[in-house]
Amino acid sequence: MSIALQSPDYIRAISPYVPGKPITELAREMGLAVDKIVKLASNENPLGMSPKARAAVEKALAGVERYPDQFELIAALAERSGLAQEQIVLGNGSNDVLDLAARVFLAPGRSAVFSQHAFAVYPLATMSAGGACVVVPAKHYGHDLAAMRAAIRPDTRVVWIANPNNPTGNFAPYAEVKAFLASVPADIAVVLDEAYNEYLAPADRVDTLGWIRDFPNLVVTRTFSKVYGLAGLRVGYAAASPEVADLMNRVRQPFNVNNLAIAAAVAALDDHAFLAESYDLNRRGMEQIVAGLKHLGLEHIPSHGNFVTFAVPDGAAINRKLLQQGVIVRPIAGYGLPNHLRVTIGLERENVRFLEALGTALR
């Protein structure tokens, strides 16, 4: 008998996460020069990392022989959020804290509820903990909160909500999210994944971290991978009640966030000019790409993130033609959307390159 068969069935049933294609991989496959390739597949900040964060990383290099001390970043996040330090859990990217939440609350015989077309990590985290997935049909490509509430079973212990959602970009108004929270039994954890929170228009933003006082079953997760431009350093965090944060820290790997990531994140929090520039660049780029898609006669899903998902006649074929031109976007057939592609908002010239390549691919 193969040793692999000794793994639990629920582990062997997992479909591995497929990341966006790296630039170097496409260069090898197509024989293209790396500097001729545009990658708009992984929702990265086209401005790179914050200048303050870069300076902090360079300074922190002198101490990489030491194990990390998470105190400074936890203290900074607690101060900005108005929460206690005991309510902050750091992760190796927000994917890590999503997995911690699953390990705390899920096990064989328990279930998690999430929406169709929601972030691929939810089923991965659920299944890796032995939990069952309850997938609720989407409403206009987004969360149907009423249907999700109705789908909760006696064995449900986690509800996953991405707001804005990846890969569709939908946003559920926070009044509806708060009403949903109020309707969910207090012994079910609601994980509110806000990876794209900083891209929301100011009028749409709400202090969801403050909700934890009234909803101790709420876990809010955020990341430094998107607007802060630190995707390669892998740092995110969760905010939760002290009791839940304590449980998450019990299953968290020691030193799960490295010295350079901690230093960069602390500095990035204070780089308000970079944050404003990133937000404005994304807003203008969104308008540019949406206008271009309309010019090409393509429908798109209105997005509140730093990406746009749009419909094409044949997702696989159009994606292949884009790759041949050195443009990487994200095919999302794995999300149940085979005839859609997701494109990250890039620099103005990158957006132009994408739209030109897309026009060629459609001919």
VEXDREN-2710 file (C-alpha; in Angstrom, 1 decimal):
% VEXDREN-2710
k/r/px/py/pz
1/MET/0.0/0.0/0.0
2/SER/1.3/3.4/-0.9
3/ILE/2.3/5.6/2.1
4/ALA/0.2/8.4/0.5
5/LEU/-2.9/6.3/1.2
6/GLN/-2.2/6.7/4.9
7/SER/-3.1/10.4/4.7
8/PRO/-6.7/11.1/5.7
9/ASP/-9.2/11.1/2.8
10/TYR/-10.0/14.8/3.4
11/ILE/-6.4/15.7/2.8
12/ARG/-6.1/13.7/-0.4
13/ALA/-9.3/15.3/-1.7
14/ILE/-7.8/18.8/-1.6
15/SER/-7.1/20.4/-5.0
16/PRO/-3.9/22.4/-4.6
17/TYR/-4.0/26.2/-4.9
18/VAL/-2.7/27.3/-8.3
19/PRO/-1.0/30.7/-8.1
20/GLY/-0.8/33.3/-10.8
21/LYS/1.8/32.4/-13.4
22/PRO/5.3/33.9/-12.6
23/ILE/7.0/36.1/-15.1
24/THR/10.0/33.9/-15.2
25/GLU/7.9/30.8/-16.0
26/LEU/6.2/32.5/-18.9
27/ALA/9.6/33.7/-20.2
28/ARG/10.8/30.1/-20.2
29/GLU/7.7/28.7/-21.8
30/MET/7.4/31.3/-24.6
31/GLY/11.0/32.3/-25.0
32/LEU/10.2/35.9/-24.1
33/ALA/12.5/38.4/-22.5
34/VAL/11.5/39.0/-18.8
35/ASP/11.4/42.8/-19.3
36/LYS/8.9/42.4/-22.1
37/ILE/6.3/40.6/-20.0
38/VAL/3.5/42.4/-18.1
39/LYS/2.1/40.5/-15.1
40/LEU/-1.4/41.6/-14.1
41/ALA/-2.5/38.3/-12.5
42/SER/-1.9/38.4/-8.8
43/ASN/-3.4/41.7/-7.5
44/GLU/0.0/43.1/-6.6
45/ASN/0.6/46.8/-6.1
46/PRO/2.2/48.1/-9.4
47/LEU/4.1/50.8/-7.4
48/GLY/6.0/48.2/-5.5
49/MET/6.6/48.5/-1.8
50/SER/6.4/51.7/0.3
51/PRO/9.7/53.7/0.3
52/LYS/9.6/53.8/4.1
53/ALA/9.1/50.0/4.1
54/ARG/12.1/49.5/1.8
55/ALA/14.3/51.6/4.0
56/ALA/13.2/49.7/7.1
57/VAL/13.9/46.4/5.3
58/GLU/17.4/47.5/4.5
59/LYS/18.0/48.5/8.1
60/ALA/16.6/45.3/9.4
61/LEU/19.0/43.2/7.3
62/ALA/21.6/43.7/10.0
63/GLY/19.5/41.6/12.5
64/VAL/18.4/38.6/10.4
65/GLU/20.5/36.2/12.5
66/ARG/18.1/36.8/15.4
67/TYR/14.6/35.3/15.8
68/PRO/11.8/37.7/15.2
69/ASP/10.1/39.8/17.9
70/GLN/6.5/40.5/16.9
71/PHE/5.9/43.0/19.6
72/GLU/6.4/46.2/17.6
73/LEU/4.0/45.3/14.8
74/ILE/1.3/44.0/17.2
75/ALA/1.6/47.2/19.2
76/ALA/1.3/49.4/16.1
77/LEU/-1.7/47.5/14.9
78/ALA/-3.4/47.6/18.3
79/GLU/-2.8/51.3/18.6
80/ARG/-4.3/52.0/15.2
81/SER/-7.3/49.8/15.6
82/GLY/-8.2/50.7/19.2
83/LEU/-7.9/47.0/20.2
84/ALA/-5.8/45.4/22.9
85/GLN/-2.5/43.7/21.8
86/GLU/-4.0/40.4/23.0
87/GLN/-6.5/40.7/20.2
88/ILE/-4.0/40.7/17.3
89/VAL/-2.6/37.6/15.6
90/LEU/0.1/37.9/13.0
91/GLY/0.3/35.6/10.0
92/ASN/2.6/34.7/7.2
93/GLY/0.2/36.6/4.9
94/SER/-3.5/36.7/5.7
95/ASN/-3.8/33.2/4.2
96/ASP/-2.0/32.0/7.3
97/VAL/-4.5/33.5/9.8
98/LEU/-7.4/32.1/7.7
99/ASP/-5.8/28.7/8.1
100/LEU/-5.4/29.3/11.9
101/ALA/-9.1/30.1/12.2
102/ALA/-10.0/26.9/10.4
103/ARG/-7.7/24.8/12.7
104/VAL/-9.2/26.4/15.8
105/PHE/-12.9/25.9/14.9
106/LEU/-13.1/23.1/12.3
107/ALA/-12.6/19.3/12.5
108/PRO/-14.1/16.2/11.0
109/GLY/-17.9/16.4/11.6
110/ARG/-18.0/20.2/11.4
111/SER/-18.8/22.4/8.4
112/ALA/-18.0/25.8/7.0
113/VAL/-20.3/28.0/4.9
114/PHE/-19.0/30.2/2.1
115/SER/-20.1/31.7/-1.2
116/GLN/-19.7/30.3/-4.7
117/HIS/-16.9/32.2/-6.5
118/ALA/-15.3/33.1/-3.2
119/PHE/-11.6/33.0/-2.4
120/ALA/-10.0/29.6/-3.0
121/VAL/-8.3/29.4/0.4
122/TYR/-11.7/28.9/2.1
123/PRO/-12.2/25.4/0.9
124/LEU/-8.5/24.7/1.3
125/ALA/-8.5/25.8/4.9
126/THR/-11.8/24.0/5.6
127/MET/-10.8/20.7/4.1
128/SER/-7.3/20.7/5.6
129/ALA/-8.9/20.8/9.0
130/GLY/-11.3/18.0/8.1
131/GLY/-14.3/20.2/7.8
132/ALA/-17.1/19.9/5.2
133/CYS/-17.7/22.7/2.7
134/VAL/-21.2/24.2/2.3
135/VAL/-21.1/26.3/-0.8
136/VAL/-23.9/28.8/-1.3
137/PRO/-24.9/29.9/-4.8
138/ALA/-23.7/33.4/-5.6
139/LYS/-26.1/36.3/-6.2
140/HIS/-24.9/38.5/-9.1
141/TYR/-21.4/36.9/-8.6
142/GLY/-21.3/38.0/-5.0
143/HIS/-22.4/36.9/-1.5
144/ASP/-26.0/36.1/-1.0
145/LEU/-26.0/36.7/2.8
146/ALA/-29.6/35.6/3.3
147/ALA/-28.9/32.3/1.5
148/MET/-25.7/31.9/3.5
149/ARG/-27.6/32.4/6.8
150/ALA/-30.2/29.8/5.7
151/ALA/-27.4/27.4/4.7
152/ILE/-26.0/27.3/8.3
153/ARG/-26.3/23.7/9.6
154/PRO/-26.2/22.4/13.2
155/ASP/-22.6/21.3/12.6
156/THR/-21.5/24.7/11.1
157/ARG/-18.7/26.3/13.0
158/VAL/-17.3/28.9/10.6
159/VAL/-18.7/31.2/8.0
160/TRP/-16.2/32.8/5.5
161/ILE/-17.0/36.2/4.0
162/ALA/-14.7/38.1/1.7
163/ASN/-15.5/41.8/1.4
164/PRO/-14.6/42.9/-1.2
165/ASN/-14.6/39.4/-2.7
166/ASN/-11.8/37.9/-4.7
167/PRO/-12.0/37.1/-7.7
168/THR/-15.2/38.9/-8.5
169/GLY/-14.7/42.2/-6.8
170/ASN/-18.2/42.4/-5.3
171/PHE/-18.8/44.4/-2.1
172/ALA/-21.5/43.7/0.4
173/PRO/-22.6/46.9/2.1
174/TYR/-21.5/46.9/5.7
175/ALA/-25.0/47.4/7.0
176/GLU/-26.0/44.1/5.5
177/VAL/-22.9/42.4/6.9
178/LYS/-23.6/43.7/10.4
179/ALA/-27.2/42.5/10.1
180/PHE/-25.9/39.1/9.0
181/LEU/-23.6/39.0/12.0
182/ALA/-26.4/39.8/14.4
183/SER/-28.5/36.9/12.9
184/VAL/-25.7/34.3/13.3
185/PRO/-25.6/32.2/16.5
186/ALA/-22.9/33.4/18.8
187/ASP/-21.2/30.0/18.8
188/ILE/-20.3/30.2/15.1
189/ALA/-17.2/32.0/14.0
190/VAL/-17.7/34.6/11.2
191/VAL/-14.4/35.3/9.5
192/LEU/-14.5/38.6/7.6
193/ASP/-11.7/38.7/5.1
194/GLU/-10.8/42.3/4.2
195/ALA/-7.7/41.8/2.1
196/TYR/-8.8/44.7/-0.2
197/ASN/-10.2/46.9/2.5
198/GLU/-7.9/49.8/1.7
199/TYR/-9.2/50.0/-1.8
200/LEU/-12.7/50.8/-0.7
201/ALA/-14.0/54.3/-1.4
202/PRO/-14.0/56.3/1.8
203/ALA/-17.8/56.4/1.9
204/ASP/-17.9/52.6/2.0
205/ARG/-15.5/52.1/4.8
206/VAL/-16.6/51.1/8.3
207/ASP/-14.7/50.3/11.5
208/THR/-15.4/46.6/11.4
209/LEU/-12.6/46.0/14.0
210/GLY/-14.8/47.9/16.5
211/TRP/-17.6/45.4/15.9
212/ILE/-15.6/42.7/17.8
213/ARG/-16.7/44.3/21.1
214/ASP/-20.3/43.4/20.2
215/PHE/-19.6/40.2/18.3
216/PRO/-17.0/38.1/20.0
217/ASN/-17.5/35.5/17.3
218/LEU/-16.1/37.9/14.7
219/VAL/-12.6/37.4/13.3
220/VAL/-11.4/40.2/10.9
221/THR/-8.4/39.4/8.7
222/ARG/-6.3/41.9/6.7
223/THR/-3.1/41.8/4.7
224/PHE/0.0/43.9/3.8
225/SER/0.2/42.0/0.4
226/LYS/-2.1/44.3/-1.6
227/VAL/-2.1/48.1/-1.2
228/TYR/1.0/48.1/1.0
229/GLY/3.0/46.2/-1.7
230/LEU/4.5/43.6/0.6
231/ALA/3.2/40.4/-1.1
232/GLY/6.6/38.8/-1.3
233/LEU/7.4/39.4/2.4
234/ARG/4.2/37.6/3.5
235/VAL/2.6/39.4/6.4
236/GLY/-1.0/39.7/7.4
237/TYR/-3.0/39.7/10.6
238/ALA/-6.3/38.8/12.3
239/ALA/-8.2/40.8/14.9
240/ALA/-10.5/38.9/17.2
241/SER/-11.7/38.7/20.8
242/PRO/-8.9/37.9/23.3
243/GLU/-10.3/34.4/23.8
244/VAL/-10.3/33.6/20.1
245/ALA/-6.9/35.3/19.5
246/ASP/-5.5/33.2/22.3
247/LEU/-6.7/30.0/20.6
248/MET/-5.3/31.1/17.2
249/ASN/-1.9/31.8/18.8
250/ARG/-1.9/28.3/20.3
251/VAL/-1.9/26.7/16.9
252/ARG/0.2/29.4/15.2
253/GLN/3.8/28.4/14.3
254/PRO/6.4/30.3/16.3
255/PHE/8.2/33.0/14.4
256/ASN/5.7/32.7/11.5
257/VAL/6.4/36.3/10.4
258/ASN/10.1/37.1/9.7
259/ASN/12.2/40.1/10.8
260/LEU/12.1/41.9/7.4
261/ALA/8.4/41.5/7.0
262/ILE/7.8/42.9/10.5
263/ALA/10.0/45.9/9.9
264/ALA/8.5/46.6/6.5
265/ALA/4.9/46.4/7.9
266/VAL/5.6/48.7/10.8
267/ALA/7.1/51.3/8.4
268/ALA/4.3/50.9/5.8
269/LEU/1.6/51.7/8.3
270/ASP/3.1/55.2/8.6
271/ASP/3.6/55.8/4.9
272/HIS/0.3/57.6/4.4
273/ALA/1.5/59.4/1.2
274/PHE/2.3/56.0/-0.4
275/LEU/-1.1/54.6/0.6
276/ALA/-2.9/57.7/-0.9
277/GLU/-0.8/57.4/-4.1
278/SER/-1.6/53.7/-4.4
279/TYR/-5.3/54.3/-3.9
280/ASP/-5.4/57.1/-6.4
281/LEU/-3.4/55.1/-9.0
282/ASN/-5.9/52.2/-8.6
283/ARG/-8.9/54.4/-9.0
284/ARG/-7.6/56.0/-12.2
285/GLY/-6.4/52.6/-13.5
286/MET/-9.8/51.1/-12.8
287/GLU/-11.5/53.8/-14.9
288/GLN/-9.0/53.2/-17.7
289/ILE/-9.5/49.4/-17.9
290/VAL/-13.3/49.6/-17.5
291/ALA/-13.5/52.1/-20.3
292/GLY/-11.2/49.9/-22.4
293/LEU/-13.3/46.8/-21.8
294/LYS/-16.5/48.7/-22.7
295/HIS/-14.8/49.8/-25.9
296/LEU/-14.1/46.2/-26.8
297/GLY/-17.7/45.3/-26.1
298/LEU/-16.9/43.1/-23.0
299/GLU/-19.0/43.0/-19.9
300/HIS/-17.3/43.2/-16.5
301/ILE/-18.2/42.7/-12.9
302/PRO/-18.1/46.1/-11.0
303/SER/-15.1/45.8/-8.7
304/HIS/-14.2/47.4/-5.3
305/GLY/-10.7/45.9/-5.3
306/ASN/-7.6/46.4/-7.3
307/PHE/-8.7/44.1/-10.2
308/VAL/-11.5/43.6/-12.6
309/THR/-13.1/40.4/-13.7
310/PHE/-14.5/40.4/-17.2
311/ALA/-16.4/38.0/-19.6
312/VAL/-14.8/36.7/-22.8
313/PRO/-16.0/34.2/-25.4
314/ASP/-13.5/31.5/-24.3
315/GLY/-11.5/32.0/-21.2
316/ALA/-8.8/29.5/-21.9
317/ALA/-8.3/30.5/-25.5
318/ILE/-8.1/34.2/-24.8
319/ASN/-5.8/33.6/-21.9
320/ARG/-3.5/31.6/-24.1
321/LYS/-3.4/34.4/-26.7
322/LEU/-2.6/36.9/-24.1
323/LEU/0.3/34.8/-22.8
324/GLN/1.7/34.5/-26.3
325/GLN/1.9/38.3/-26.3
326/GLY/3.6/38.4/-23.0
327/VAL/0.6/39.5/-20.9
328/ILE/-0.3/37.5/-17.8
329/VAL/-3.8/37.8/-16.4
330/ARG/-5.7/35.3/-14.2
331/PRO/-7.9/32.6/-15.6
332/ILE/-10.6/31.7/-13.0
333/ALA/-12.2/28.6/-14.3
334/GLY/-11.3/27.1/-11.0
335/TYR/-13.7/29.5/-9.4
336/GLY/-16.5/28.3/-11.6
337/LEU/-16.0/31.1/-14.1
338/PRO/-14.5/29.5/-17.2
339/ASN/-15.5/32.3/-19.5
340/HIS/-14.1/35.1/-17.3
341/LEU/-10.6/36.4/-16.7
342/ARG/-9.4/38.6/-13.9
343/VAL/-6.9/41.5/-14.5
344/THR/-5.1/43.4/-11.9
345/ILE/-5.0/47.2/-12.2
346/GLY/-1.4/48.1/-13.2
347/LEU/0.5/51.2/-14.2
348/GLU/-1.0/53.3/-17.0
349/ARG/1.3/51.8/-19.6
350/GLU/0.7/48.3/-18.4
351/ASN/-3.0/48.8/-18.6
352/VAL/-2.6/50.1/-22.2
353/ARG/-0.5/47.0/-23.1
354/PHE/-3.1/44.7/-21.6
355/LEU/-6.0/46.4/-23.5
356/GLU/-4.1/46.3/-26.8
357/ALA/-3.2/42.6/-26.3
358/LEU/-6.8/41.8/-25.4
359/GLY/-8.0/43.5/-28.6
360/THR/-5.6/41.4/-30.6
361/ALA/-6.6/38.2/-28.8
362/LEU/-10.3/38.8/-29.5
363/ARG/-9.9/39.1/-33.3
END
